[in-house]
Amino acid sequence: MTWKRYTKKPVQVLAFEVTEQLRNDWAAKKIQMPKEFDIEITESLMPNDSNSCHMYVQTPEGGMEFDVGDFIVQDARKEYYPCSAQEFARAYEPEKGGGK
């Protein structure tokens, strides 16, 4: 067996950061995400829960919770995943020109 070195091909993704304002607007139903995002916001049923707004995005693995500061990433298969800000900064860099 001979080991060879390989480089992972760069993959282009679309993403947006979840800001406090965006979360508040979603929770207040001031804005709606396009249906293809399949993002759900639920309110906590637990009394005295200081974070009563919980946000989930549907992924192939099921609903995954995300929060303010996270990024929602659409991969090449048009599937959506939450990604922490730290992981996003480590794995992705903006393209020149930045737009879609």
N, C-alpha and C positions, 0 to 999 in steps of 0.2 A: 504494500500500500504506500502510495506517495501522497503526502500532503501538499496541497496547492493553496495559494492565497487567492481569495475572491473578495470583490468589493460589491456591497449591496447597491443596486441601481437606485438612483434618486427617484423618488416618487412625488409627484405633485399632488397636493391636497388643498382643499378649501377649508377655511376655519374662521371662527369669530370668537372674541373674548366675551365672556359673560360678565357684564359690569353690574354694579349695584343698581344703577338706573334701569338697565334692561330687566333685571329681576323684578324690580318694583313695578315696572310697566306691565310685565307679564302677569304678575300676581293681581294687579288691579284690572287686568283684562283690557288695558289701553291699547295693547298691540297683540297681534297673533302671529305666530310663526307660520310660514308656508307649510301645508300639510305634509310635504315630503320630509320635513325635519322630524316629524313624529315625536315632538317634545311635549311632555306632560308636566303640569305643575299641580301639586296637591298641597293642601294645608294640613298641618299636623293635627291629629285628634288628641294629642297629649296636652292636658292643661299645664300652664306655666312653661310651655316650651318656648324658649326665647327665639328659636329659629323656626317659626311656624310655617315657613314656606319651603317646601321641598320640591326640587326639580329633577326630572328624570328624562333621559333620552332612550328611545328604543334602539337596541343594538341586536345583532344576530344572537348574542348570548342572553338577551332579555333586557329589562329596564336597568339602566345604570344611573345612579344619582350623581348630580354635579352641583357646583355651588359658584358663587361669585368668585371671580379670579381664574376659574377654569376656562378652557377653550373647548369648543365643540368642533370636531374635525370631521370632514366628509372625505373618505378615502376614495381611491380609484374605482372601487366597486359601488360607489355612491351609498356606502353604509356610514353611519354616524357613531362617533365615540366621544366621550368626554376625555379630556386630557388636562392634567394639572399644569399650572403655569410653569413650574420648574421643569417638568418633563417636556413640555412644549418648547421652551427656550433651548433645552439640550438637543432636541431632535429636529427642530424646524428653523428655517430662517426665511424672512420674507423675500419674495421674488422682486427683482427690479421692476418698478412700475406698479407693483402691489395689487392691481385690480384683478377682477375675475377673468 
